[in-house]
């Protein structure tokens, strides 16, 4: 557990299946620092979230705010009107002096930080700050997240992602062979419960290794060589070939198809922008997503092209690995000896 967790005086995690207002308040405290929790703690928090509509709403709101900030904050500088709205809202909720401009607001925060630094024996999350005060502030996070979504959404609008730009062509000698693309995505089930999908895609051979997990409820591995799909239910030791209730594909990262779609006008170059601290190329795909490439024409992420998530990244994380960084066992299509033939559960 991180040092911040030790210093926060947070209450202990509730026991499994505990319910009640106090339990939900505690879980939502931990949602605010979910990325700092170890695997066991995070699983305990998410198992509660899956069965609690109130905590699930808080989880979704925080996730949406994080995605929107990550994908768009670097691309667009809000207007002075948006600055004023944000600073006034922060002032009302957090007791920061009200400001009317970005410079005034930054000055107020700097001044408050300087005062804090001059006060001896005062550290973040430690006494004399009362745990109840920490709890009240953390419980405001869903409201602040909603404010961020509202203000940034109004400021960014549909942005410039639909403006076609000048002619664009991939370099003739470009190849993604020798690389394995890893990406992780949080999806929502039909019942509104989050589950994680992790994919390894050998861009040279087309082989895929996909694992879908929902703590305590689902753990399915799918391995494909481009012709056959081996499905494994890791929780019940069941094997099924070519399971019809699962889709195993990653077509957005087919380089030859991308090149062909650009040449035929089915894919469209939308220009450059900034994402994750770097300049990127954006290409609208016939599938309805926007492919983001770095300056070396390597994948960075996909963006949603329309709908409520327009402009937000599809994947929580995406990395390009060399083949020697990945175990050959990922592509092994021999069923384990202790797995019996059967049917995989349906995709959530």
N, C-alpha and C positions, 0 to 999 in steps of 0.2 A: 504494500500500500504506500502511496506517495506521502511525502512529508506534509503536503497541504492537507491530506486526509487526516493525519494524526493531529494537526493543529486546529482542525475545524470543529472539534467537539460535537460531531454529528452523532445522533443516536444510533444504536446498533441496528443492523438490518433486521426487519421482521422475519419471523419464521415462515416457512412455506405454508401457503393456504390461510395465513392470517388475513383478516379483513377489517375494515373500519376506517374512519376519517383520519385517525392518527397514523395508521399504517400507510395510507395514501400520501399523507404529508411527508412521511419519512422517505418513501420511495421516490417522490418528486425531488427531494433534496439530492438524492443520489443520481437522478437523471441529469442534474446540472453538471455532474462531474463524471459521467459515465465513462468517458475515454480514459480516466485516470484509475479506474477500478481494475482489479485483477480478474482473470477469467471466471473464477468461481463467484465472485461478487456480482459481476455483470450478468451472469446467467441467472442468479437469484433475482436481480432487479427485473430482467426481461420476462422471467416466468410470471411475475406478478403483473407486469404490463399487459401480457397477452390476455389475461382474464379480467382486466379492470378497465372499463370504458373511460373513466376519468383520467387515469394515468396514461392510457393509450392516446387520448387527445393531447395531453401535455407532451408526450414523446413525439407525436407527429408534428406539433407546432414547433418544438425546438429543432427537430430535424429539418423542417422546411426553411426555418430562419437561417440555420447553418449553411444549407445548400445555396440559398439565395445570396448570402454574404460572400461565400467562397467563389461563386461563379461570376458575380456581377459587380461587386464593390470595386474591384480593380479597374473595371472597364469604363465606369461612368462616374463623374464627379457631380454629386447632387447640387441643385441650385441653392442660392441663398435662402429662398423660401423654405426649402426642405431642411436646411441647416437649422433655421429658427424653430421649425416644428419639432425637430429631434431634440434640440437643446432644451426647449421649454418642457417637453415631455419628461426628459431626464431630470430636469430641475424639480418638477412636481413629484416625481416618484422617489428620487434619491437624495433630495435635500441639497443639490448643487445649485449655486447661484444662477439665476436665469441669465441667458445670453441671447444676443440677437444676431450674432455672426459666428462663422467658423473660428475666427481669430479670438473673439471674446470668449467663446466657449472653451477653446484650448487654453486660453490664459487662466480661466477660472479653475480648470482641472489642474493646471501646473501649480497655481497658487495653493490649492488644497493639498497637492502632493508635497509641496515645500513645507507647509505647516506640519504635515504628518511626519516628515523626515526629521524635523527639529524637536519633536516630542520624544523624550527618552522612554525606553522600555515599552514601546508600542509596536507590535508586529501584526501583520494581517492575520486574522482568524484567532488571535490570542486574547486573553483577558487584557484590558478591561472591556472588550467587546463581548456582550452577553450572547450565549448560544441562541437564545430566543430571537435576538435581533438578526443574527446570521440567518436563522430559519425563515424569518419574515422576508428578508431580502431575497433569499433564494427562491421562495415561493412566488415572488413577483416575476421570475424569469419567463413563465409562459406569457404573461401580459406584455413584457418587454419584447418577447419574440414576435407576438402579434403586431406590436407597434412597428417593429423593424420590417416585417412583411408588408404592412400597409404602406409605410412611407417609401420604402425602396421600390415597391411595385408601382406606386404612382409616379415616382421619379424616373424609373427606368423604362416603364411601358414596354412596348414591343421591341425597343432598342433598334439597332441597325442591322439585325441579323438577316433581314429579308432583302437587303439592298444588294443586288448583284453587282459585282465589281469587274475589273478588267479581265482580259483573257488569262487563263491559268492552265498550266500543264505540268504534270509530274515529270521529273527528270527521267530521261530514257533509260539510264542505267540503274534506277532505283530498285532495290530489292529488300524485302523484309525477311528473306530466308536466313536461317541461323538464329532467329529470335523467337522467344516464347512470350506471348502477351498474357499478363496476369491482370485480371480486374475483379473487383468486389462490388457487389450491388446489394442494397437493402430494398426488398420488395414487400408489398403488402398482399396478404392472402385475401381470398374472397370474403373472409370474416373480418378483415381489417386488422390482421395481426402481422407484425413485421417478421420476415425471415431473411436469411442471408444466402446469397448465391456467389460462390467463388469459382472463377473459370481460369484455366490454363489453356492457351491456344497456341500450338506450334504453328507459326506463320509460314514455315517452309513446307511442312508435310500436311497441314490441315488437321492434325490430330487434336482432339479436345478432351479435357478432363474437367468435369463440372461437379461441384458438391453443393447441395442445398441443405441448409440446417435451420431448424427451429428448436431451440433448447428444450430437451425433454420430450419432444413430439415428433421430430422428423430429422433424419440424416440419410440422404440419398446421394450416391455417387454414380455419375454417368461417364463412360469412357467411349470415345468414338474414333474410328480410323478413317472416317469419311464415307464408309460403306455400311458398317455394322455399328450398333450401339449396345454396350454392355451396361446394364443397370444393376446396381447393388443397393439393397436396403441394409444399411450398416447396423440399424437397431435390432432388426429381426433376422438377420443373416439369410436374406432371400435374394436370389439372382433371377433376372429376367432379361432376355435378349430383345432388343428393339421395342422397349416399352412405349405403347401408343399414347400413354397419358402424359408423356414428357416431351418437350421440344428441346433438341440439342443442336444449336447452330450459333454462329457468330459471324454472320455474313457481312457486317459493316466493315470488317477488317480483311476482306478479300482484295488484295492489291490489284490483281489483274482485272477483276470486275470493276473496281473503282476507276482504273485507267480507261476501261471500255466505256463506262457510263459518262465520264467526262468528255470523251471524244465524240460520243453520240448525242450529247446534250441532255442526257437524262439526269446527270448530276451537275450542280452549279456552284461555281466558286463565289463565295460571298465576301471575300476580302480578309484583311488582317484585323486582329484585335488582341487584347491582352487577357491571359488566363494563367492563373497560378504563377504570377510573376514573370511571365515570358511572352514574347510576341508569337502569335500562332496564326495559321491559316485555317479558314472555316469553309467547309464544303457541304452543301445541302445534298442529301442522298435521297434516292427514290423511295426509300423505306420511311421517310419522314423525319429522320434524325439529321443532326449536323455533326459531321466528323471534324474533329479538331486535330491538326498536325502541327508539330513544332517546326523550327526553321530547317531541320534536317529531314523533314517530311516523314517523321515517325509519329505514331498515334500518341495523343495526349489524353483524349476523352471523347465521349459523345455528348451532345447536348440535345435536350428536347426541343423540337422545332415549333411546337404549338401547344395549346392547352394551358392548364393552370401552371404547369412546370416549365413553360417556355423559357429557354435560355439557361436552364439549370443543368448541371452535369448528370448524366445517367448513372455513372459509376462513382461510388464513394472513394475508390482508389484504383489507379491504373498504373502499371509499371511494365517496362520492356526489359526482359531478361535475356541473357544469352543462353543457348541450349545447354552449356555445361553448368549453368547455375540451377538446373532443374533435374530431378532424379528421373531416370528412365522408367522407374516403376509407375510413374503417372500414366503411362500409355499402355501398361500391361493389361491385355484383354483376356487373361486366363482367370476364370472365377475361382475364388478361394475354395479350398477343399471342404470347409465346414458350412458352405452356403448351399441351401436347397432351392430347387426351382419353385417359382411362385410368381406373384404379381406385386409390383411396386405400388405404394400408395400414390394417389393422384397428385399432380403438382398443385400446391395450395392456391 
